[in-house]
C-alpha cells in the first residue's frame, strides 16, 4: 500500500467540537499511512488504524527522541515534545522501566481508592460553589480544571494556590501554535526554577508526597533518580496530571449531555444502584466509552523511528516521525462494533486513549478515578444538568497538544 501523494495539514481542521473530521474514516479505509504537514511545516507520517497505532506505540523502535536532528518539529516554536527537557526521563529499556517502577507506586488502584473520598469532597465543594454563583455556570472553569489541579498538587506537595501559574506554564508547554519561541522558553525557565526550588525545599522538609518519596530513595547510586530527573518528573506529572483530565471532564460531560438519552440512562442506573446498594458499573463503562469516543483528544503521540520498519505494508525509512492518532484509531470499525455510536455499556473496551505498551499513560488510574468521581457527584447533586448552549456552539481549544473545549456552559 503506497503512502498517499496528497499531503494533508495536521492537525486536520475541524469546526465540530465533539465530532471527528470526515477524513478519519477515509484515511482508515484507503490510506492508513499518509504524509502530513505539521504546524512547523515539517513532514510526518500519520497513522489512523487501530492495529497500526497499537503496534507502533508498543514497538521500542519507535522512540520519543524527537530532538534528533532529522526528527520533524511539531511547531516552529518547539514545544514539549521537541524540548531537551522531554529527554531527561529515560526513553526506553530497563532505565525507563526503573523510572516507572519508582513513580507508579503513587498511582496504584489501592492508592486511588484511598484518595477517592477526598476527590469526592473536592468535587462536591466545587459544584456547590458553582451552584451558589448561579446558572449558567462553566463546567470547565468551575469543576473541570480545579479538581485535577487540587489532586495532583496534593500528590506532589505543591501549593494549589499556585494553580494559575501551573495552568499558564502547562498551556505554553502543550500549545503548538499560540506562543512565540521566546514566550515558551521563558515559561519553561520559570517552571523549571519553581520546581527546582520546590525539590530543594522537599529535600530539607520532606512530607508525605511523591517527590519527597523519590528524594528519600536516594540518587542513582542508591537505585533512585538524579535531582534533575526528580525535578522533570514533577514538572511532567503536574502538566499531564491536570491538563489532560481537566479537559476530559468537560468533554465527557458535554458528550453525555449532547444526547439527553445518555444522561437519563445514567440517572436511571444511579437510582437502581443506590436502591440496591449495588456497584455502579455503568459509571465505569461510561467513562471508558467517553475516553474512546473522544474525537477532540488533541495531537496524538509522535514517535521517531530509529531504523527502517514496515507498518501496514508501507516501508518507513529511518528518521521518519510518525504521529499516532489514538482518537482516529478508537473509531476503527474493524476493532469496535458500531464505532461511531456511543455505547455506555461497551465492554470490553480496549481503547487507546492512554496509549499502549511500555509508554502507556502512567496516571491512567488517577484519570479514571477523577472522571468516575465527577460523574458520580454530578448525577447525584445536579440530575437536571444540561448544556446551556446548543452543542453546535461549543468551541474547541485550538493549538493544544491535548484537546479541549473553550467553555462548557451548563445550567441545572
Secondary structure, DSSP 8 states (H G I E B T S, - for coil): ---EEEEEESS-----SSS--THHHHHHHH-SEEEEE-TTS-EEEEE-SHHHHHHHHH-TTEES-TTSTTS--SBTTB-TTTSGGGGSS--SHHHHHHHHHHHHGGG-HHHHHHHHHHHHHHHHHHHHHHHHH-SSEEHIIIIIHHHHHHHHHHHHT--GGGHHHHHHHHHHHHBSSSS-HHHHHHHHHHHHHHHHHHHHHHHHS--SSHHHHHHHH-SGGGTS--HHHHHHHHHHHHHHHHHHHHHHHHHHHHHHHHSHHHHHHHHHHHHHHHHHT---HHHHHHHHHHHHH-S--BS-EEEEESS-EEETTEEE-TT-EEEE-HHHHTT-TTTSTTTTS--TT--S----TT--GGGS-TTHHHHHHHHHHHHHHHHHH-TT-EESS-GGG--B--SBSB--BS--EEE-
